[in-house]
């Protein structure tokens, strides 16, 4: 008869075993992804600021993944076509959306869209943020936001405000300014920023909220006057340019550019992409390029990005209701 074995035996608690079982597939997914090329869908045509930012990021991420990150442009319907397309794809991490505040937070506020901006997506990472520039034609005798407000109050309904189109970020930045400054301007919507800028340069309209990179070029040439940026704080690369918020406390029409995937993306893939984007945004060359274009690196957790989207959805919905904005 064998003597009793009194050596201690380790018994794994059931909950710990269950947790390990759940973690094993996640680790496997993280190690195997990406096993094939990944698509990054951009909701605008090639050549614009959003497209250029997406391509710069895609090149570095693809190099790190040893897989091609294909940038696919799907323009139309103010970004809704591309956004709906991604929402309908499998949530396996091989189709991603390069969204903007305009396509993902403003569109749902101004019109009926065939997707839910949060339920149909997995927020991954906020890549960068950028304010717009408030620029005026030199014929307008205002050299500061304070002077502009005084002039608009003295001339209600006599100044034209161009925009990229009804319901765009450019339009809503102007509407927010009108509401907070208690002024009235005539909205003149265009089919895109290029047409609006052309007419502003020609003096056919007087004021425009446009990307900083566009406004800065014409301001430096003396063709236009750049009064302020629309973010909550001054742009690091342009410290002499004031913000509208310095005159109108609380004004913030910052836009963001971020990556989302379809709903139910594997958590391991979300964490992987989030971390890899954060690493790219720490590269000095990338940061310098972003600053030159008026972008500020963002990064942060997926949860923080989801909260940003929710906050913007609420903010723009309130403004759209107050300003009675409708997009047919």
Secondary structure, 3 states (H helix, E strand, C coil): CCCCCCCCCCCCCHHHHHHHHHHHHHHHHHHHCCCCCEEEEECCCCCCHHHHHHHHHHHHHHHHHCCCEEEEECCCHHHHHHHHHHHCCCCCCCEEEEEEHHHHHHHHHHCCCCCCCCCCEEEEEEEEEECEEEEEECCCCCCCHHHHHHHHHHCCCCCEEEECCCCCHHHHHHHHHHHHHCCCCEEEECCCHHHHHHHHHCCCCCEEEEEHHHHHHHHHCCCEEEEEECCCCCCHHHCCCCEHHHCCCCCCCCEEEEEEEECCCCHHHHHHHHHHHHHHCCCHHHHHHHHHCCCEECCCCHHHHHHHHHHHHHHHHHHHHHHCCCCC
